[in-house]
């Protein structure tokens, strides 16, 4: 793939740096990093490599900068270079020098900004993993959109991404789910029941009970012993809920490569095998934990438990792996699950959790460091809550779920694109205010509409050109260097910065940057369109501006695709 103009300039400087170090027999390295000067008069690019290089060479930075400029074989589109301040190298391009990026964009199309890497680093990305005890709520939805967008971003930047959903289908909550369904089954038979506070409320429990009774007689369940009935109803309810969750995920365009059942870890013996493995490595012992910090517990009686030496690896307290009845703790199963990921070829993992799991991060990473020797594995992204409002007023809870608003209800009201884009407009660490009425508006106040409208507007211009019999020239025949208006140059610079933005977003695990970029790009496009005619101007300029429009639409489409949002041609 041909290097961009920025990459060519960077490579020219890097070659000069490497030559200067080698000629002075210095083995150290100095990396060239180009940035955009904040002041336009300082040129198009700036580089401070002369300063760290001067320290290695024990020379004056301005003298080093002069040597670098003299030795650099810059591309022809560089108009001039100068040295500013203590040794900054400023680079100014010829007018229209960067406009060739438009041809690159259209030739690469959907691959612009992407890295093709067949041997990309494998990473297991686990997200959503909502308990299969009910429908997905809006908070789950935000985590789902963040995870899916991050998966798209990482794949675009050359990672081999495996998307995984961990089904928590073992533990006390499944027993509560089974009992909730059984109570509703009895109620549907006309029996008088008392529904405890601990049971799961909501219409969906009644729907599950009705579905089960449609397949099998009530008497067959009544004849079962309690343990058998609970196991049977628990599994059926989990299956029903997971079908509902998969359907909800499909409505916002999310599919997983794998759904991993926690129950299989216990049934396969993986949890017990993990405990044996840790025992053989001397990483567990029998001991008593102190009372929880910050809590006063009267008559606290320390109990001997099987403890994992997580404090040796950064945790603040050793963690129990077994309960008093000898069964494995949730922590033990969770560590067995992450250990299983490693055994499947994913030493590098990213987990996306709700913000309420923040206290769980250190213990998991400490345990995995003990098992793998790797720091900060898995990487954890904590997603904050979504505050739903309607015209600024808090949105009431759902009748279907009973205690929260379901993701499906929001998607049905405002649409998939509005949900996905709005969920990506803030950092995951920040709470998100989502107003349902604002998300349905067809104006500049609705960010997804604003961005999609820019794409649709380009297509409207192209349709008009076709209707007027205008033949759009071949890409190679268009002179883009004549695009020199303030709005044109700003738009070109935005398009040029797209791959760099993707690289930063992937490195920092911040897919929200794509949404912000799309909004800024749409703003730059609308400004250009408002100040510059396209059809009806001199032929060469019209063809160059049509090319600029098409390239802008392509990058908007690419960005929206990574966010899982459509790019309509008409609105």
C-alpha positions as CSV (number, residue, x, y, z in Angstrom):
1,X,0.0,0.0,0.0
2,X,1.4,3.4,-1.0
3,X,2.5,5.6,1.9
4,X,0.5,8.8,2.6
5,X,2.2,12.1,2.2
6,X,2.5,12.4,6.0
7,X,4.1,9.0,6.1
8,X,6.6,9.9,3.3
9,X,7.6,13.0,5.2
10,X,8.0,11.1,8.5
11,X,10.0,8.4,6.8
12,X,12.3,11.0,5.2
13,X,13.0,12.6,8.6
14,X,13.4,9.1,10.2
15,X,16.0,8.1,7.6
16,X,18.0,11.3,8.3
17,X,17.8,10.7,12.1
18,X,18.9,7.1,11.7
19,X,21.8,8.1,9.5
20,X,22.9,10.8,11.9
21,X,22.9,8.4,14.8
22,X,24.8,5.7,12.9
23,X,27.4,8.2,11.6
24,X,28.1,9.2,15.2
25,X,28.2,5.5,16.3
26,X,25.3,5.9,18.7
27,X,23.1,2.8,19.2
28,X,20.2,4.6,20.8
29,X,17.1,5.5,18.8
30,X,15.0,8.7,18.4
31,X,11.5,8.4,16.9
32,X,10.1,10.9,14.5
33,X,6.5,12.0,15.4
34,X,4.7,14.6,13.2
35,X,2.0,16.8,14.7
36,X,-0.2,19.6,13.4
37,X,0.9,23.1,14.6
38,X,-1.8,25.0,16.4
39,X,-0.7,28.2,14.6
40,X,-1.3,28.0,10.8
41,X,1.8,30.1,10.1
42,X,4.0,27.4,11.6
43,X,3.3,25.2,8.6
44,X,1.4,22.0,8.0
45,X,3.5,19.7,10.2
46,X,5.9,20.1,13.1
47,X,8.5,17.7,14.6
48,X,10.5,18.1,17.8
49,X,12.9,15.1,17.2
50,X,15.9,17.5,17.2
51,X,15.6,18.0,20.9
52,X,16.0,14.4,22.2
53,X,18.5,13.8,19.4
54,X,20.6,16.8,20.5
55,X,20.9,15.2,24.0
56,X,22.3,12.0,22.4
57,X,24.7,13.9,20.1
58,X,25.6,16.5,22.7
59,X,24.9,19.3,20.2
60,X,22.7,22.4,19.9
61,X,19.1,21.3,18.9
62,X,18.9,24.0,16.2
63,X,22.2,22.7,14.7
64,X,20.8,19.2,14.8
65,X,17.6,20.4,13.1
66,X,19.6,22.0,10.4
67,X,21.5,18.8,9.7
68,X,18.3,16.8,9.6
69,X,16.7,19.1,7.1
70,X,19.8,19.1,4.9
71,X,19.9,15.2,4.9
72,X,16.2,14.6,4.4
73,X,14.9,13.6,1.0
74,X,11.4,15.1,1.3
75,X,8.7,14.4,-1.3
76,X,8.0,16.9,-4.0
77,X,4.8,18.2,-2.3
78,X,6.9,19.8,0.5
79,X,7.2,23.5,-0.3
80,X,9.6,24.6,2.5
81,X,11.0,23.8,5.9
82,X,12.1,26.1,8.7
83,X,13.4,25.9,12.3
84,X,11.5,27.5,15.1
85,X,12.2,28.0,18.8
86,X,14.7,25.7,20.4
87,X,14.8,23.3,17.4
88,X,11.3,22.5,16.1
89,X,11.2,21.5,12.4
90,X,8.2,23.1,10.7
91,X,7.2,21.7,7.3
92,X,5.0,23.6,4.9
93,X,3.3,21.9,1.9
94,X,2.6,23.2,-1.6
95,X,-0.9,24.4,-2.1
96,X,-3.1,21.3,-2.6
97,X,-0.2,19.1,-1.7
98,X,-2.4,16.9,0.5
99,X,-5.3,16.7,-1.8
100,X,-4.1,13.5,-3.4
101,X,-5.5,11.8,-0.3
102,X,-9.0,12.0,-2.0
103,X,-7.8,9.6,-4.7
104,X,-6.4,7.3,-2.1
105,X,-9.7,7.3,-0.2
106,X,-11.7,6.4,-3.3
107,X,-9.3,3.8,-4.5
108,X,-9.2,2.1,-1.1
109,X,-12.9,2.7,-0.4
110,X,-14.0,0.7,2.7
111,X,-10.4,-0.2,3.5
112,X,-9.2,3.4,3.9
113,X,-7.8,3.7,7.4
114,X,-7.6,-0.1,7.9
115,X,-4.6,-2.4,8.3
116,X,-4.6,-5.8,6.5
117,X,-2.8,-8.2,8.8
118,X,-3.4,-12.0,8.3
119,X,-1.2,-12.7,11.4
120,X,-2.9,-10.1,13.6
121,X,-2.6,-10.4,17.3
122,X,-5.4,-12.5,18.6
123,X,-7.5,-10.9,21.3
124,X,-10.6,-12.3,23.1
125,X,-13.1,-9.5,23.6
126,X,-15.8,-10.4,26.1
127,X,-18.7,-8.0,26.6
128,X,-22.4,-7.8,27.6
129,X,-22.4,-11.1,29.5
130,X,-25.7,-10.1,31.1
131,X,-27.1,-12.6,33.6
132,X,-29.7,-14.8,31.8
133,X,-32.3,-14.0,34.3
134,X,-34.2,-11.4,32.3
135,X,-34.2,-9.1,29.3
136,X,-31.3,-6.7,28.6
137,X,-31.6,-3.3,30.1
138,X,-30.3,0.0,28.7
139,X,-27.0,-0.3,30.6
140,X,-26.3,-3.7,29.1
141,X,-27.0,-2.1,25.7
142,X,-24.4,0.6,26.1
143,X,-21.8,-2.1,27.0
144,X,-22.9,-4.1,24.0
145,X,-22.5,-1.2,21.6
146,X,-19.1,-0.2,23.1
147,X,-17.9,-3.8,22.8
148,X,-19.1,-4.3,19.3
149,X,-17.7,-1.0,18.1
150,X,-14.4,-1.8,19.8
151,X,-14.3,-5.2,18.1
152,X,-14.9,-3.5,14.7
153,X,-12.2,-0.9,15.4
154,X,-9.6,-3.5,16.5
155,X,-10.3,-5.7,13.5
156,X,-9.9,-2.7,11.2
157,X,-6.5,-2.1,12.8
158,X,-5.2,-5.6,12.2
159,X,-6.2,-7.5,15.3
160,X,-7.7,-11.0,15.1
161,X,-10.8,-10.3,17.3
162,X,-12.9,-13.1,18.9
163,X,-16.2,-11.8,20.4
164,X,-17.4,-13.8,23.3
165,X,-20.5,-13.7,25.6
166,X,-20.1,-15.4,29.1
167,X,-23.4,-16.9,30.2
168,X,-23.7,-16.8,34.0
169,X,-25.9,-19.9,34.1
170,X,-24.7,-21.3,37.4
171,X,-25.2,-20.1,40.9
172,X,-27.9,-18.9,43.2
173,X,-29.5,-16.5,40.7
174,X,-30.6,-19.4,38.5
175,X,-32.3,-21.0,41.5
176,X,-34.2,-17.7,42.1
177,X,-35.2,-17.6,38.5
178,X,-36.5,-21.2,38.6
179,X,-38.5,-20.5,41.7
180,X,-39.9,-17.3,40.2
181,X,-41.1,-19.2,37.1
182,X,-42.6,-22.0,39.3
183,X,-44.6,-19.6,41.3
184,X,-46.0,-18.0,38.1
185,X,-46.8,-21.5,36.8
186,X,-48.8,-22.2,39.9
187,X,-50.5,-18.8,39.6
188,X,-51.6,-19.6,36.1
189,X,-53.2,-22.8,37.4
190,X,-55.4,-20.7,39.7
191,X,-53.4,-21.5,42.8
192,X,-52.8,-18.8,45.5
193,X,-49.2,-17.9,45.8
194,X,-47.0,-15.4,47.7
195,X,-44.4,-13.8,45.5
196,X,-41.4,-12.9,47.6
197,X,-39.3,-9.7,47.2
198,X,-36.3,-11.8,46.1
199,X,-38.2,-13.2,43.1
200,X,-37.8,-11.7,39.6
201,X,-40.8,-9.5,38.7
202,X,-42.0,-8.5,35.3
203,X,-44.2,-9.8,32.5
204,X,-41.4,-11.9,31.0
205,X,-41.5,-14.4,33.9
206,X,-45.2,-15.0,33.2
207,X,-44.4,-15.4,29.5
208,X,-41.8,-18.0,30.3
209,X,-44.2,-19.9,32.6
210,X,-46.9,-19.8,29.9
211,X,-44.5,-21.0,27.3
212,X,-43.4,-24.0,29.5
213,X,-47.0,-24.9,30.2
214,X,-47.8,-24.9,26.5
215,X,-45.2,-27.6,26.0
216,X,-45.8,-29.8,29.1
217,X,-48.5,-30.4,31.7
218,X,-48.4,-28.7,35.0
219,X,-48.8,-32.1,36.7
220,X,-45.5,-33.4,35.4
221,X,-43.6,-30.6,37.2
222,X,-45.7,-30.9,40.3
223,X,-44.7,-34.6,40.5
224,X,-41.0,-33.7,40.5
225,X,-38.9,-33.4,43.6
226,X,-37.9,-29.8,44.4
227,X,-34.3,-30.2,43.2
228,X,-35.2,-31.8,39.9
229,X,-37.9,-29.3,39.2
230,X,-35.6,-26.4,40.0
231,X,-32.9,-27.7,37.7
232,X,-35.4,-28.3,34.9
233,X,-37.2,-25.0,35.2
234,X,-33.9,-23.1,35.6
235,X,-32.5,-24.5,32.4
236,X,-35.7,-23.8,30.5
237,X,-35.9,-20.3,31.8
238,X,-32.2,-19.6,30.9
239,X,-32.8,-20.9,27.4
240,X,-35.9,-18.7,27.0
241,X,-34.0,-15.6,28.4
242,X,-31.0,-16.2,26.2
243,X,-33.2,-16.5,23.1
244,X,-34.7,-13.1,24.1
245,X,-31.2,-11.6,24.7
246,X,-29.9,-12.9,21.4
247,X,-32.9,-11.4,19.7
248,X,-32.4,-8.1,21.4
249,X,-28.7,-8.1,20.4
250,X,-29.7,-8.8,16.8
251,X,-31.9,-5.8,16.8
252,X,-28.8,-3.6,17.2
253,X,-26.7,-5.6,14.8
254,X,-24.6,-7.6,17.3
255,X,-23.5,-11.2,16.8
256,X,-20.9,-13.1,18.9
257,X,-18.5,-15.7,17.7
258,X,-19.1,-17.7,20.9
259,X,-21.5,-18.0,23.8
260,X,-19.6,-19.6,26.7
261,X,-21.6,-21.3,29.5
262,X,-20.3,-21.0,33.0
263,X,-22.1,-24.2,33.8
264,X,-19.9,-26.1,31.4
265,X,-16.9,-25.1,33.5
266,X,-18.3,-26.9,36.5
267,X,-19.6,-29.9,34.6
268,X,-16.3,-30.4,32.7
269,X,-14.3,-30.2,35.9
270,X,-12.4,-27.1,34.8
271,X,-13.0,-25.3,38.1
272,X,-11.7,-28.2,40.2
273,X,-8.8,-28.6,37.8
274,X,-7.9,-25.0,38.2
275,X,-7.9,-25.4,42.0
276,X,-5.6,-28.4,41.7
277,X,-3.3,-26.5,39.4
278,X,-3.0,-23.6,41.9
279,X,-2.4,-26.1,44.7
280,X,0.4,-27.8,42.8
281,X,2.0,-24.4,42.3
282,X,1.7,-23.5,46.0
283,X,-0.6,-20.6,45.3
284,X,-3.4,-21.6,47.6
285,X,-3.6,-22.4,51.3
286,X,-6.2,-22.8,54.1
287,X,-6.7,-19.7,56.2
288,X,-9.1,-17.2,57.7
289,X,-9.9,-13.8,56.3
290,X,-10.3,-10.7,58.4
291,X,-13.8,-9.1,58.6
292,X,-14.6,-6.9,55.5
293,X,-13.2,-3.4,55.6
294,X,-15.5,-0.6,56.4
295,X,-18.2,-2.9,57.9
296,X,-18.8,-3.6,61.5
297,X,-20.0,-7.2,62.1
298,X,-21.0,-8.2,65.6
299,X,-19.6,-11.5,66.8
300,X,-17.5,-12.0,63.7
301,X,-16.4,-15.6,63.6
302,X,-13.4,-16.2,61.2
303,X,-13.9,-19.3,59.1
304,X,-11.1,-21.4,57.6
305,X,-11.3,-21.3,53.8
306,X,-9.3,-22.3,50.7
307,X,-7.5,-19.0,49.8
308,X,-5.7,-17.9,46.6
309,X,-2.5,-15.9,47.4
310,X,-3.6,-13.0,45.2
311,X,-1.8,-10.5,47.5
312,X,1.5,-11.8,46.2
313,X,0.4,-10.4,42.8
314,X,-1.1,-7.0,43.7
315,X,-4.4,-7.7,45.4
316,X,-5.3,-6.2,48.7
317,X,-6.5,-9.4,50.3
318,X,-6.3,-13.1,49.5
319,X,-9.4,-14.5,47.8
320,X,-11.5,-17.6,48.7
321,X,-12.0,-20.2,46.1
322,X,-14.5,-22.4,48.0
323,X,-17.5,-21.7,50.1
324,X,-18.1,-23.2,53.5
325,X,-20.1,-26.0,51.9
326,X,-17.1,-26.9,49.7
327,X,-18.6,-25.6,46.4
328,X,-16.5,-23.3,44.3
329,X,-16.9,-19.5,44.6
330,X,-17.9,-17.3,41.7
331,X,-14.3,-16.0,41.7
332,X,-13.0,-19.5,41.2
333,X,-15.3,-20.1,38.2
334,X,-14.4,-16.7,36.8
335,X,-10.6,-17.4,37.0
336,X,-11.2,-20.8,35.5
337,X,-13.0,-19.1,32.6
338,X,-10.1,-16.7,31.9
339,X,-7.6,-19.5,32.2
340,X,-9.7,-21.4,29.6
341,X,-9.4,-18.4,27.3
342,X,-5.6,-18.5,27.6
343,X,-5.6,-22.3,26.8
344,X,-7.7,-21.5,23.7
345,X,-4.9,-19.2,22.4
346,X,-6.0,-15.8,23.8
347,X,-3.3,-14.6,26.3
348,X,-4.5,-11.1,25.6
349,X,-8.0,-10.4,26.7
350,X,-10.3,-7.4,26.9
351,X,-13.4,-7.5,29.2
352,X,-16.1,-4.9,29.2
353,X,-18.0,-4.7,32.5
354,X,-20.5,-2.4,34.2
355,X,-19.0,0.3,36.5
356,X,-20.4,-1.5,39.5
357,X,-17.8,-4.2,39.0
358,X,-14.9,-1.8,39.5
359,X,-13.9,-3.5,42.8
360,X,-13.5,-6.8,41.0
361,X,-10.8,-5.7,38.6
362,X,-7.7,-6.0,40.8
363,X,-8.5,-9.4,42.1
364,X,-9.0,-10.9,38.6
365,X,-5.9,-9.3,37.2
366,X,-3.9,-10.4,40.2
367,X,-5.1,-14.0,39.7
368,X,-4.3,-13.9,36.0
369,X,-0.8,-12.5,36.7
370,X,-0.2,-15.5,39.0
371,X,-1.3,-17.9,36.2
372,X,0.2,-16.2,33.2
373,X,2.9,-13.8,34.4
374,X,1.2,-11.0,32.3
375,X,0.4,-7.6,33.9
376,X,-3.1,-6.0,33.5
377,X,-4.7,-9.1,31.9
378,X,-7.5,-9.0,31.1
379,X,-7.7,-5.4,30.2
380,X,-10.9,-4.0,31.8
381,X,-13.2,-1.3,30.4
382,X,-15.8,-0.2,32.9
383,X,-18.9,1.3,31.3
384,X,-20.9,3.9,33.3
385,X,-24.7,4.0,33.5
386,X,-27.2,5.5,31.0
387,X,-29.6,8.1,32.4
388,X,-32.8,7.9,30.3
389,X,-35.0,11.0,30.0
390,X,-37.9,12.2,27.9
391,X,-37.9,15.9,27.2
392,X,-35.5,16.2,30.2
393,X,-37.6,14.2,32.6
394,X,-36.5,10.8,34.0
395,X,-38.0,7.9,32.0
396,X,-40.1,5.5,34.1
397,X,-39.4,1.8,34.5
398,X,-40.6,-0.8,32.1
399,X,-43.8,-2.8,32.6
400,X,-42.2,-5.8,30.8
401,X,-39.1,-6.0,33.0
402,X,-40.7,-4.7,36.1
403,X,-37.7,-2.8,37.5
404,X,-35.8,-1.3,34.5
405,X,-36.2,-0.1,31.0
406,X,-35.3,-2.8,28.4
407,X,-33.0,-2.2,25.5
408,X,-35.6,-3.5,23.1
409,X,-38.1,-0.9,24.2
410,X,-35.6,1.9,23.4
411,X,-34.6,0.4,20.1
412,X,-38.3,0.1,19.1
413,X,-38.9,3.7,19.9
414,X,-35.8,5.5,18.5
415,X,-34.3,3.0,16.1
416,X,-31.0,1.0,16.0
417,X,-28.9,3.8,14.5
418,X,-29.9,6.4,17.1
419,X,-29.2,4.0,20.0
420,X,-25.8,2.9,18.7
421,X,-24.5,6.3,17.8
422,X,-25.7,8.1,20.9
423,X,-24.2,5.4,23.1
424,X,-20.8,6.1,21.5
425,X,-20.8,9.9,22.0
426,X,-19.2,9.8,25.4
427,X,-16.2,8.1,27.1
428,X,-17.2,4.9,28.8
429,X,-16.0,6.3,32.1
430,X,-18.7,9.1,31.8
431,X,-22.3,8.7,32.6
432,X,-24.5,9.1,29.5
433,X,-27.7,11.2,29.4
434,X,-29.9,9.9,26.6
435,X,-33.1,11.8,25.8
436,X,-35.5,9.8,23.8
437,X,-37.3,12.7,22.2
438,X,-34.0,14.3,21.1
439,X,-32.9,11.0,19.6
440,X,-35.9,11.1,17.2
441,X,-35.5,14.7,16.0
442,X,-34.5,15.2,12.4
443,X,-32.3,18.3,12.9
444,X,-28.8,19.3,13.8
445,X,-29.4,18.7,17.5
446,X,-29.6,14.9,16.8
447,X,-25.9,13.8,16.2
448,X,-26.7,10.7,14.2
449,X,-29.1,12.5,11.9
450,X,-26.5,15.3,11.5
451,X,-23.8,12.8,10.4
452,X,-26.1,10.6,8.2
453,X,-27.5,13.7,6.6
454,X,-24.0,14.7,5.4
455,X,-23.7,11.3,3.6
456,X,-27.2,11.6,2.1
457,X,-26.5,15.2,1.0
458,X,-23.5,14.0,-1.1
459,X,-25.6,11.4,-2.8
460,X,-28.2,14.0,-3.5
461,X,-25.6,16.1,-5.3
462,X,-24.4,13.1,-7.2
463,X,-27.9,12.3,-8.3
464,X,-28.5,15.9,-9.4
465,X,-25.3,15.8,-11.4
466,X,-26.5,12.6,-13.2
467,X,-29.9,14.2,-13.8
468,X,-28.2,17.2,-15.4
469,X,-26.1,14.9,-17.7
470,X,-22.8,15.7,-16.0
471,X,-20.2,13.1,-16.6
472,X,-18.1,12.6,-13.5
473,X,-14.4,12.3,-14.5
474,X,-12.2,9.3,-13.7
475,X,-10.3,9.7,-10.5
476,X,-6.9,9.8,-12.2
477,X,-8.0,12.6,-14.5
478,X,-9.0,15.1,-11.7
479,X,-6.7,17.8,-10.6
480,X,-7.3,18.0,-6.9
481,X,-4.5,20.6,-6.3
482,X,-7.0,23.4,-7.2
483,X,-9.0,22.8,-4.0
484,X,-7.6,25.7,-2.0
485,X,-10.5,27.4,-0.2
486,X,-10.4,27.5,3.6
487,X,-13.3,25.0,3.8
488,X,-11.8,22.7,1.2
489,X,-8.4,22.5,3.0
490,X,-10.0,22.0,6.4
491,X,-12.1,19.1,5.0
492,X,-9.1,17.5,3.3
493,X,-7.1,17.7,6.5
494,X,-10.0,16.0,8.4
495,X,-10.1,13.2,5.8
496,X,-6.3,12.9,6.0
497,X,-6.4,12.5,9.8
498,X,-8.9,9.6,9.8
499,X,-6.3,6.7,9.8
500,X,-4.4,8.4,12.6
501,X,-7.6,8.8,14.6
502,X,-8.3,5.1,14.2
503,X,-4.8,4.2,15.3
504,X,-5.2,6.3,18.5
505,X,-8.7,5.0,19.2
506,X,-7.5,1.4,18.9
507,X,-4.4,1.9,20.9
508,X,-6.3,3.6,23.7
509,X,-9.4,1.3,23.4
510,X,-11.6,4.4,22.9
511,X,-14.1,3.8,20.0
512,X,-16.0,6.8,21.1
513,X,-13.4,8.8,19.2
514,X,-14.9,7.5,16.0
515,X,-18.3,9.1,16.8
516,X,-16.7,12.4,17.7
517,X,-14.6,12.4,14.5
518,X,-17.8,11.6,12.4
519,X,-19.5,14.6,14.0
520,X,-16.6,16.9,13.3
521,X,-16.2,15.6,9.8
522,X,-19.9,16.2,9.1
523,X,-19.6,19.7,10.5
524,X,-16.6,20.4,8.2
525,X,-18.5,19.0,5.2
526,X,-21.7,21.1,5.9
527,X,-19.5,24.2,6.2
528,X,-17.8,23.4,2.9
529,X,-21.1,22.8,1.2
530,X,-22.6,26.0,2.6
531,X,-19.7,28.2,1.3
532,X,-18.8,26.5,-2.0
533,X,-20.9,25.7,-5.0
534,X,-20.3,22.3,-6.6
535,X,-22.5,22.1,-9.7
536,X,-22.4,25.0,-12.0
537,X,-18.8,26.2,-11.4
538,X,-15.9,25.8,-13.9
539,X,-15.5,22.2,-15.1
540,X,-12.1,21.4,-13.5
541,X,-13.2,22.9,-10.1
542,X,-16.5,21.1,-10.3
543,X,-14.8,17.7,-10.9
544,X,-12.4,18.3,-8.0
545,X,-15.3,19.3,-5.7
546,X,-17.3,16.2,-6.7
547,X,-14.3,14.1,-5.9
548,X,-14.0,15.8,-2.5
549,X,-17.7,15.1,-1.9
550,X,-17.3,11.5,-2.8
551,X,-14.3,11.0,-0.6
552,X,-16.1,12.7,2.3
553,X,-19.1,10.4,2.0
554,X,-16.8,7.4,1.8
555,X,-15.0,8.3,5.1
556,X,-18.3,9.1,6.8
557,X,-19.6,5.7,5.6
558,X,-16.5,3.9,6.9
559,X,-16.7,5.6,10.3
560,X,-20.4,4.8,10.7
561,X,-19.8,1.2,9.7
562,X,-17.3,0.8,12.5
563,X,-20.0,2.1,14.9
564,X,-22.5,-0.3,13.4
565,X,-24.6,2.6,12.0
566,X,-26.1,2.8,8.5
567,X,-25.1,5.4,5.9
568,X,-28.4,6.2,4.1
569,X,-28.2,7.7,0.6
570,X,-31.6,9.4,1.0
571,X,-33.2,11.0,4.1
